[in-house]
């Protein structure tokens, strides 16, 4: 299944994508939130759809929100592609680097990117996300995929001056409003034949900056589920972003490139759709 959420920001309803058509499933499930995943909502929805119910259409013009409702956590993995480590001058990590994005950064896949107040180094990062399907604590790597509900496209926007030049942890450069556009869909595991071999790309104003494949991840999803669950309980619906490949603005030589109002960022991952954000300046 390909899950979507649609409607006005903060008032989204659950839906599904079948082919190119969108359908409203709010009469079957309340939302794609922690309770949905915890209570076997994917199986409930799948069983209901097998009965071929009449579902209301959702017009293609209707806004898409994040395909999962606000999770308990957005966990990100830093420096998880070898070439990205090289472009930023960082060593390849011996263990995953973990940081958090605020849940208030979450937004729809095609919502505007708001460049934060006092920002001059807002950067892009295409990433593969996986969604936790059930409560996970001290999970063995061999069992890890049983805890994964599905996958999404994510742009892990970063304000590099906030992140790297202001001291402390990375979170202050990662959690700004609109810095986590997710979607357009959450694809369940059965929709993706090989999550370790998905092409991914990102352009800014039509120019390609990132062009890679999930095969280049340093730490794969099963290990990440195992590893993270040693330090914290992962809850159903949690969002785990697996890191970005090379081609971020920070790594461009001889001079980094950062986003300005009016810039257009487009990105996609094979099987997970595409998204588009237009950068706008912060205003009250």
C-alpha angles and dihedrals in degrees: 000000000000111000124204136175118211141185140051117348109274092015101067123150127209120258143157135232116226112181103317095329127098123215134190114237097173090117088063103038132018099222143320095264138124093287092051094056094038093053096050092260093161091060092044091052093045092051092048092051092051087067089062097235120193104257126192114248120242113216116240089235093064115106118255119222129197107305090233125050119243105308126213089245143013105203121187132195116218128213095005098149118070095221092049089055089053095049092051093044093242127136118249104265119248088208129020117281108228129201136155135235119208115254088231088068089068115108143148122295095249100034118123118271107236110212103220124247110273092012123141100156107055108156139186131235124179111211142175112236129198124200121222111238102193141008110293128194126157092351120184114236091236090060098039100104090060086071096054118095099183150300140277142184114249136182107208098202115199135191100215098197091051090044102044110016104044100064128239125060131343094248095089090064095044108046105062119131113282092013092121111053105175130193145324083215143004105225115205116233094260090061093063117064096193119007089187092064109049122132116229134188143174132194133189115206088344096307117118114235103159123041116157147117134249088239086081095066113126094208114033126215098263091054092046092053090049094044099046092046090061090065105033142007112261112216129209110276095024114147118228116189112200104206139270133272124230123293103074118146092249091061099051114119138251090005127015117237122220133186125268132188110287096029116131120217119194126179143165146180122208109264094006101077132234137283137197131204128186114208116233130180119253114260132168 
